Amino acid sequence: MAFLNIKHLKKSFGANTVVHDFNLAVEKGEFISFLGPSGCGKTTVLRMIAGFETPNSGAIEIAGKDVVNLKPNQRNIGMVFQAYALFPNMTVAQNVAFGLRVAGKSKAEIDATVKEMLGLIRLEHLADRYPYQMSGGQQQRVALARALATKPQVLLLDEPLSALDAKIRISLREEIRAIQQKLGITTVFVTHDQEEALSISDRIVVMHEGRADQIGTPFEIYNRPASRFVASFVGTLNMLEATVADPQANRIDIDRNIVTVTESLSHYAKGQTVTLALRPEAVSLDARKNHDTSLDVTIDDVHFLGSVIRTRATLGKNRLSFDTFNDPTQPPPERGEKATVHFAARDLLVLKD
């Protein structure tokens, strides 16, 4: 049985429904990311788990207990906010101890837990500082320690890294993941950053217009997107327009190039227009890679980026972008040059709406 079980969750504000029949089963110790653009409903679902919003219908179960009608402080949940929400008049140690004091823990237990949490985030030496005396990354680590101090059953993180610069974000997300794995705490992480979600999650929930478009591992989400939205939102993608040439043989026509795909086209009609997805890293100019599909293109632009060469090409009415590693022995193609690109048929996906 799932440790965090969300069933048929729905939330409306007036006539506007922002979460539609949301379902998710999270195992104990799993790290789940809600990924999607602003307004997709991911933070609303998080706030309903926390108890800050009440669903119109549905159930939220933690360890088999429905918590929908419980107040936030009755759910044994830790939450880290985007804006840190540290108490400015309290030291680091006092901020971490706050929840423990509210819970009526003894001084000895509070002191021991604060020491443990500050050691976990490696900020023991800053215990007596105030938030304004610390960097944004340090403040966010204190917020994490405060959320973990009460030993919550579930940890919720609402875009906790969005206010930090890129370098600190990378190091802190790795630190959050390491701490989560060490403690084995069930975690739900909200982000609009696809790289963040792909790099630290056990599974990702890609949300769109209040619905979970796809739930899967980072590998599944990236390599086998279940919808057009997921394919376009996660990673860089080439979208190619084509027509079905022979649905029984799974053959398509891309600008008079007949290509066989690995997906079944039996439910399509001959001549029907379809959209294909192809990741840039699946495309190569190197014919030696044993790829089974080739297309003739015209080179439009070549951008030398050091270790990577980014190329854009035209194939009839379609545009194709691909990245290749710099090879000092092989100069890149010239603009206007004719070239042949190669890829594996399995990497060509037929997108569903």
N, C-alpha and C positions, 0 to 999 in steps of 0.2 A: 504493500500500500504506500502511496506517495506521502511524503512528509508534509509538503505544502500542496494542497489540492484546491484548485480554483475551478468552480463549476458554473457554467452558464451565466457569467457575470455581465450585467448590463448597467449602464449609467447614462442618464440624460440630464441635461440642464435645460429646463423648460421643454421646448419642442425639439431641441437639438440633442440627438443621441450621439454621445462621444465614444462609448464602448458598446460593441454589439456581441452578445453571446460569446464571451471570452472564456476559454477553457485551457487549463494548464496543470500538469502534474509534475511536481518537482521532487526529486529524491533527496534524502537527507545528505547534506554535505555537498550538494551540487551547486555550481556557479552558473546562474542563468542571466543572460543579458536581454533586456528589451531594447531593440534597435529600431529606429524609425525617425522620420522628419518631425519637425515641430507640429503639434496639433494632431498627431496620430493616435493619441490616447495612452501612450506608455506611462506617463507620469500619473495620469488619473488612475490607472490600474494599481500602480505602486501606492498611491495615497489611499486607495480602498483596502489594500492589504494592511497598511499601517493603521487604518481606522480614522484617517482624517477626512475621508469622504465615505458616504453611505451608498452602497449600490441600490438601484431600483429593484433588482432581483438577482438571485444567484447565491452561491455559498462560497465561503473561504474557510478551509479547514487547515489547522496546524496540528500535527501529531494526532489526527483523528478528531479534533474538536472544532466545531464551527464557531468562528470568532466574530462573525458579522455583527452581532449585537453587543460585542464587548467594546469598551472604551480603549483608546490607544494604549494607556498605561496598564491595561489588563491583558495585553496580548503577548507580552514578553518578546517584543521586537526592538531591535536597535536600528536607528536610522541616521544616515549621514546626508546632510543637505548640501546643495550646490554652494550656498553662501556661508558654509562652515557653522554659523549660528553659535559661536562660542560666546560665553559671558565675558564681556570686556573688563568687568571689575573683579574677575577671579583669575588666579594664576593657572598655569597649565595643570598642576596637580589638583587644584580645587575644581577645575572644569571636569577632569576625568573622574573625580570623586563624587560629583554632583548627584548622579543617579543612584549611587550607593547610599548616600546620605538620605535621599528621599525614601529609599526602601528600608531605612532604619537599620542598616548594617552597623556592626560594632566598629570602634575606631581601629582596632587591631586588624580586622578584616578589610576595612577601607584602605588602610596604609599598605597592607600586603598586596591588594589588588592594584592600587595605583602604581606601586613599584613594578609589578608584573607588566602592566599595560605600557608604562613608559619604557620599560626594557624591550617590549615587543616592537615598539615604533622607534627605538633607539634615540630617545629624547630625555633620558634621565637627567642629563646635565642642564636641561631647561625647565625643570620642574617649578622653579620659583618665578619664571618670567610671565608677563602678561601677553595676551594675544597681539596687541599692537607692536610688541617688540620682536615679533616673529615674521618669517616669510609666509607667503600663501601656502606653499607646500608643507611647511611645518604646522601651520594652523590646521590644514586638512588632516594631517596625521594625528593631531590631538583630537579632532572631531571623531576620527575613526576609533581611537583608543577609548574615548568617552562612550561611544556606542557599544563597544565590546565589553566594557567593564562590568556591566550587569549580567553578563553571560546570557545573551538573548538566544532564543531558539532560531530566529531568522534575522538576517542582516539585510537592510534595504539601503541602497546607495542611489541617490537621485542626482545624476550628472555631477559627481563630486569633483571631476577634474577639469570642467569646462572653463574655469576662471584662471587656469594655470598656463604658463607658456609650454611650448611643445616638448622641450627637453625634460622639464620637470614632470610633465604628464606621463611620459613614457616610463620614467623611473618609478613614479608613484603607483602607476597601475600595476607594474610588476611587483611592487611591494605589497599592494593590497591583495593580489592573487596569492603571493607567498604566505601571507598571514592567514588568509582564508583557508588555504590548504593545510596549514599547520594546525589550525583550530578545528577544521572539519565542519565549519558553520555553513548552513544553508543560506545562500546569498542571491539576491536579485539586484541587478545593476542596470540602471537606466542610462542610455547614451544615444546620441545621434551620430557618433563617430564610428564608422564601420571598422576601421583598423583596430580601435579599442576593443570592440566587441569580438572581432575575429581572433585577437591575440590572447585573450584571457578567459574566454567562456568555455564551459563544458557544452552548453547548448545556447542557441540564440533564438529569440522570438522576434521575427521581423514583423513590425506592425504598420498597418496602412489603413487610414480612415476608420479607426476604432476596431479593427479586426486583426487577428493574427494571420497574416498571409502565409507564413511558413514557420515551422518550428523544427530545428535540426541542429546538428553539430556544425561548427564553423566550416568543416570540409564539405558537408552536404549543402549548406546554404550557398557557399561560393561556387561549388562545381556543379550542383544540380538544382538551380533555382526553380521553384514550383510555379512561379507566375512572372509575368512581364515586369511587374513592379519590383519584385525581389531581384530579378536579373539586372535591372537598370540601377537599382539603389545600392547594391552591394558590389563594389569593385568597378573597374572600368570595363566597358563592354562595347563590342561592335554589334550593331543590329543591321541585318541584311534582309532586304525584301526579295522574296523568291516566289515561284509558283510550283505547284505539285505537278510533276511530269508523269509519274507512274505511281499511284498510291500503293499498289500491291507489291511493288519492288522497292518501295521506300526511296524513290528517286525524285529529286527536285531540280528545278531549273533556276540557276542564279545567273541572270544576264547571259543566256545561251550557253552556260556551262552546266552540264548534267552531272549532278553529284548525288551519291548515295548516302543517306543518313542512317544511323543505327536505331533511331526511334521508329516505331510503327506509324505509318501514314494511312492505314487502312480506313480510318474514320474521316479522311479528307476526300474531297472530290478532285478529279483531274482538272487542272487549270486554276484551282483555288489558290488565292494569295496567302502566303504564310510569312511570318517574321522569324528569322533565325538569329541566334545569339552565338557569338564567338569571342572568347577572351583574347586580348592582345598577346598574352604570353604563349598562347597555343599556336601562334603563327610564326613561321620562320622562312627566311630566304634560302636556308640550307637544305638542299635536296638529299643530303646524306643521312637525315634523321629518320628515314624509313616511314615518313608520313604517307598515308594512302590517298590523300586528296590534294590537288593542285589547282590554282587559279592564275590566270594571266592578268596582270594589273599594270597601271601606269603610275609611276611614283610622282606624288604631288609635292611633298615636303619632307626634308630630312633634318632632324635636329640632333646635333651631337651634344650629349649631356655628360660626357666623361665615360663612366663605366657602361652607360646605356645609350643606345642610338634609337631615337623615337622616329618612326617613319609613318607617313600617311600616304595612302594610295587610292586610286579610283578604279572601280570595277563596274563599268557601265553606269547605272544610276546610283550605285552603292559606293559608300566610302569605307575604307578599311584602315584601321590604325594598328600598329604593332611595335613592340619594343624588342630589341635584340641586344645582347651583350657586345661591347666593343671588342673587336678582334683586330689587333694591329696589323695582321697579315692580310686582312680582307677589308679594303676600303668600302664605305657605304655606297649605295646606288646614288646616281645623280637625279636631280629633279627633271621630270619629263621622260626619264628612261623607262623602257619596258622591262618588266620583271615577272618572275613566277614565284608566288608564295605557296607554301606547303603547310598542311596541318592534318591532324588525324580526324577521320569522319566522326569518331566518338565525341570530339570536342564541339561539334556543331549541334546546338540545341534548338529544337522547334519550340518557340515560346507560346505559352498559353495566356489568355487574357486574365 
